[in-house]
Amino acid sequence: MLRTLRRTLRRALRPARLRIPARRFTAGIAELPPTAREALGTDVTPAEAIAYNRVRVATATAVALYRSGYTLPMTDNDLNDAVLALDFPCSVPSAETRASIRAALAVLDADYTVTVTH
């Protein structure tokens, strides 16, 4: 299951494009945005850093899942596999990360302006 999910996610990330009317993103292996310290500065609190880093992993995972055709509902195990399959450094799936993935997937699915093309 994990190997198949990993292969599917990586294959889908390469040729796809996520199109949003305001700006276009070209596909590729999902890269994480800057870390909390890089984005928020050195005075970021530990709680803010943890929240930021969980959400950045969750958002990248949700986009990869959405590009691959996955929709809600998804089990906790499937979401854990997706996070681990993308090999983001220091990514340990948690309840908060899974909730963020589900929220991002719901937003992507509900927004008619977001389409996936291959």
MARLUM-773924 format. One record per residue (C-alpha): residue number from 0; y negated, x negated, z. Coordinates in steps of 0.02 Angstrom, whole numbers, plus 50000, padded with zeros to 5 digits. Example, Ala and Ser with C-alpha at 12.3 -4.5 7.8 and 13.67 -1.06 7.14 Angstrom:
<pts>
[pt 0; [50225; 49385; 50390]]
[pt 1; [50053; 49316; 50357]]
</pts>
This chain:
<pts>
[pt 0; [50000; 50000; 50000]]
[pt 1; [49875; 49865; 50049]]
[pt 2; [49912; 49760; 49895]]
[pt 3; [49894; 49911; 49780]]
[pt 4; [49734; 49967; 49865]]
[pt 5; [49662; 49791; 49854]]
[pt 6; [49705; 49776; 49670]]
[pt 7; [49633; 49948; 49631]]
[pt 8; [49471; 49914; 49724]]
[pt 9; [49443; 49744; 49645]]
[pt 10; [49483; 49807; 49471]]
[pt 11; [49365; 49953; 49490]]
[pt 12; [49223; 49845; 49554]]
[pt 13; [49220; 49729; 49404]]
[pt 14; [49182; 49844; 49257]]
[pt 15; [49096; 49990; 49344]]
[pt 16; [48912; 50022; 49362]]
[pt 17; [48834; 50127; 49496]]
[pt 18; [48688; 50216; 49415]]
[pt 19; [48544; 50285; 49515]]
[pt 20; [48393; 50351; 49420]]
[pt 21; [48268; 50239; 49511]]
[pt 22; [48363; 50078; 49481]]
[pt 23; [48527; 50016; 49410]]
[pt 24; [48653; 49902; 49494]]
[pt 25; [48777; 49804; 49390]]
[pt 26; [48955; 49798; 49452]]
[pt 27; [49047; 49651; 49522]]
[pt 28; [49138; 49607; 49679]]
[pt 29; [49038; 49692; 49815]]
[pt 30; [48929; 49570; 49906]]
[pt 31; [48864; 49604; 50077]]
[pt 32; [48678; 49608; 50107]]
[pt 33; [48604; 49476; 50223]]
[pt 34; [48666; 49466; 50400]]
[pt 35; [48569; 49549; 50540]]
[pt 36; [48486; 49386; 50589]]
[pt 37; [48433; 49352; 50409]]
[pt 38; [48370; 49530; 50379]]
[pt 39; [48296; 49573; 50548]]
[pt 40; [48245; 49403; 50616]]
[pt 41; [48295; 49301; 50766]]
[pt 42; [48231; 49424; 50894]]
[pt 43; [48360; 49556; 50847]]
[pt 44; [48455; 49624; 50997]]
[pt 45; [48645; 49609; 51005]]
[pt 46; [48663; 49799; 50990]]
[pt 47; [48551; 49804; 50836]]
[pt 48; [48647; 49660; 50756]]
[pt 49; [48815; 49743; 50786]]
[pt 50; [48755; 49910; 50717]]
[pt 51; [48675; 49828; 50564]]
[pt 52; [48827; 49722; 50523]]
[pt 53; [48948; 49868; 50542]]
[pt 54; [48845; 49978; 50428]]
[pt 55; [48825; 49843; 50294]]
[pt 56; [49015; 49821; 50286]]
[pt 57; [49041; 50009; 50289]]
[pt 58; [48917; 50041; 50148]]
[pt 59; [48991; 49907; 50035]]
[pt 60; [49166; 49976; 50071]]
[pt 61; [49110; 50154; 50035]]
[pt 62; [49034; 50103; 49868]]
[pt 63; [49195; 50012; 49821]]
[pt 64; [49299; 50163; 49867]]
[pt 65; [49184; 50282; 49774]]
[pt 66; [49187; 50173; 49618]]
[pt 67; [49377; 50175; 49629]]
[pt 68; [49385; 50365; 49634]]
[pt 69; [49427; 50387; 49818]]
[pt 70; [49353; 50538; 49907]]
[pt 71; [49361; 50616; 50078]]
[pt 72; [49464; 50652; 50175]]
[pt 73; [49539; 50480; 50204]]
[pt 74; [49647; 50427; 50349]]
[pt 75; [49595; 50293; 50473]]
[pt 76; [49734; 50181; 50406]]
[pt 77; [49671; 50198; 50227]]
[pt 78; [49494; 50153; 50281]]
[pt 79; [49558; 50005; 50382]]
[pt 80; [49656; 49945; 50229]]
[pt 81; [49501; 49962; 50119]]
[pt 82; [49393; 49856; 50236]]
[pt 83; [49527; 49723; 50250]]
[pt 84; [49564; 49726; 50063]]
[pt 85; [49386; 49676; 50021]]
[pt 86; [49398; 49517; 50126]]
[pt 87; [49226; 49526; 50203]]
[pt 88; [49207; 49389; 50334]]
[pt 89; [49229; 49444; 50514]]
[pt 90; [49262; 49625; 50465]]
[pt 91; [49365; 49714; 50596]]
[pt 92; [49375; 49901; 50562]]
[pt 93; [49316; 50003; 50710]]
[pt 94; [49289; 50188; 50743]]
[pt 95; [49104; 50162; 50708]]
[pt 96; [49138; 50072; 50544]]
[pt 97; [49257; 50210; 50487]]
[pt 98; [49128; 50343; 50533]]
[pt 99; [48997; 50250; 50432]]
[pt 100; [49113; 50235; 50282]]
[pt 101; [49148; 50422; 50290]]
[pt 102; [48962; 50461; 50301]]
[pt 103; [48919; 50349; 50154]]
[pt 104; [49061; 50423; 50049]]
[pt 105; [48999; 50598; 50089]]
[pt 106; [48822; 50552; 50035]]
[pt 107; [48883; 50472; 49873]]
[pt 108; [48993; 50622; 49835]]
[pt 109; [48855; 50748; 49874]]
[pt 110; [48719; 50663; 49771]]
[pt 111; [48735; 50723; 49592]]
[pt 112; [48623; 50580; 49531]]
[pt 113; [48754; 50449; 49575]]
[pt 114; [48884; 50425; 49439]]
[pt 115; [49017; 50297; 49405]]
[pt 116; [49041; 50236; 49227]]
[pt 117; [49168; 50113; 49161]]
</pts>
